[in-house]
Amino acid sequence: MNNNFRNLDDSFCSETGKLIAKRVSHKLELDLLCLLRVGTKGINQPEANNAFGETCLHTSVSTLQNSYGIPIARRQEPWTHRLGGKTHFMRYWLFDEKAEIKAVALLNSLRSKRGMYPIQPS
């Protein structure tokens, strides 16, 4: 697993472990941060679970699209589970630069409600 996904939640001071925000990150914040960090590589459910405990990535993607108008691209891909069986997961990524701009705006709106500084688009 790529370490880029680690420590997505900056609500806590990494040195002291204490909360530095008004409250912990909203689930959608973590999803948005992850989608912004992975870029066009995208992320699937097992990776999201490993990265930050996301158990319903498909629901978050649906919310981002339907409630916030952020277009997210997807592609189904095969997955081999630990017992060797086959299944499929969807890989998600932000559709284009406009989607990235919307994602950053929503992320910063959620962060400001917690007293956190905005992130800068890359």
C-alpha positions, 0 to 999 in steps of 0.5 A, a space after each residue: 500500500 502506498 504511504 501517500 494514503 497514510 495519515 489523511 486526517 490532520 485533525 490530530 497533532 502527529 507528535 502529541 496525538 491531541 485533537 487540533 480541530 474543533 472536531 474530527 474530520 468528516 468522512 467526506 473530507 477523508 474521501 475527498 483528500 484521498 481522491 485528490 491525492 491519488 489522482 488519476 491512479 484512483 482508489 478502490 474499496 480495499 485500498 480505501 479501507 486500508 488507507 483510512 478505514 473507509 467501508 462504504 466508498 461507493 456510498 461516498 462516491 454517490 454522495 459526492 456526485 449526486 449531492 455535491 455535483 462532483 463528477 467521479 470516473 470509475 472502472 471495474 477491475 478484478 480482485 483476487 481475495 486472500 483465499 484465491 477467489 475472484 471478485 470485482 471492485 470499482 476504481 474511482 478517481 476525480 473525472 477532470 480538472 473541474 471535478 478537482 476544483 469542486 472537490 477542493 472547494 467542498 473539502 475547504 468548506 468542510 475544513 473551515 467548519 472544523 476550524 482547519 486551514 484550507 488546502 491549496 489546489 495542486 
